[in-house]
Amino acid sequence: SYVLTQPPSVSVAPGQTARVTCGGNNIGSESVNWYQQKPGQAPVLVVYDDTNRPSGIPERFSGSNSGNTATLTISRVEAGDEADYYCQVWDSSSDYYVFGTGTKVTVL
Amino acid sequence: QVHLVQSGAEVKTPGASVKVACKASGYTFTGYYMHWVRQAPGLGLEWMGWMNVNSGGTKCEQKFQGRVTMTRDTSISTSYMELSRLRYDDTAVYYCARLTGDRAFDIWGQGTMVSVSS
């Protein structure tokens, strides 16, 4: 089955830029979605179809996808961005939905 | 407003079954697939399966086949996920989530904690 690999943790100072990567075989040919999950809460969709933001998600959240790596970029990081972030794709060969391993973003 | 509201926490013994409900509001219930995702304590998100709410068709991840049953009652806009032959490692928060046309989960339930303990 399709595997998505994320770094366990990313640390960033307030006001700086955080980049969370999601590695997968030829992931650039897939549509990648990103979720933010704060402790004790359900996940929230922050980027869909590689680069699009749902209504209500700040412009500071952006996505890109090419080759074997998709990236979620959080600009001008705020304390409230501290959370776990998961990438997700649809594996068309199996019709399964796959989540990445998750990345904890810590704001220093 | 679009909402998914799940049933309350459950405590079950090994070998038992649990049925989690997910009530939808604010949108056409039969217009979207409903998925189920779980998260064991301290671990990541794990996709379990989906239901075509309109037709009733289902598909689940191979590891859950034979143990998961997904159903729905369109008259009350509610989806159900039943997990049988519970094991200790089924202890997790179970979420329902609506799938968009972009194959993203845009609306999530608040989660249902299922604890398996003797």
HADDOCK unambig.tbl for C-alpha pairs under 7 A between the chains (distance, minus, plus):
assign (segid A and resid 33 and name CA) (segid B and resid 104 and name CA) 6.20 0.50 0.50
assign (segid A and resid 42 and name CA) (segid B and resid 108 and name CA) 6.55 0.50 0.50
assign (segid A and resid 42 and name CA) (segid B and resid 110 and name CA) 5.69 0.50 0.50
assign (segid A and resid 42 and name CA) (segid B and resid 111 and name CA) 6.63 0.50 0.50
assign (segid A and resid 45 and name CA) (segid B and resid 105 and name CA) 6.77 0.50 0.50
assign (segid A and resid 45 and name CA) (segid B and resid 106 and name CA) 5.76 0.50 0.50
assign (segid A and resid 48 and name CA) (segid B and resid 104 and name CA) 6.37 0.50 0.50
assign (segid A and resid 49 and name CA) (segid B and resid 102 and name CA) 6.43 0.50 0.50
assign (segid A and resid 90 and name CA) (segid B and resid 103 and name CA) 6.83 0.50 0.50
assign (segid A and resid 96 and name CA) (segid B and resid 61 and name CA) 6.82 0.50 0.50
assign (segid A and resid 97 and name CA) (segid B and resid 47 and name CA) 6.28 0.50 0.50
assign (segid A and resid 98 and name CA) (segid B and resid 47 and name CA) 6.54 0.50 0.50
assign (segid A and resid 99 and name CA) (segid B and resid 45 and name CA) 6.39 0.50 0.50
assign (segid A and resid 99 and name CA) (segid B and resid 46 and name CA) 6.74 0.50 0.50
assign (segid A and resid 101 and name CA) (segid B and resid 44 and name CA) 6.10 0.50 0.50
assign (segid A and resid 102 and name CA) (segid B and resid 44 and name CA) 6.22 0.50 0.50
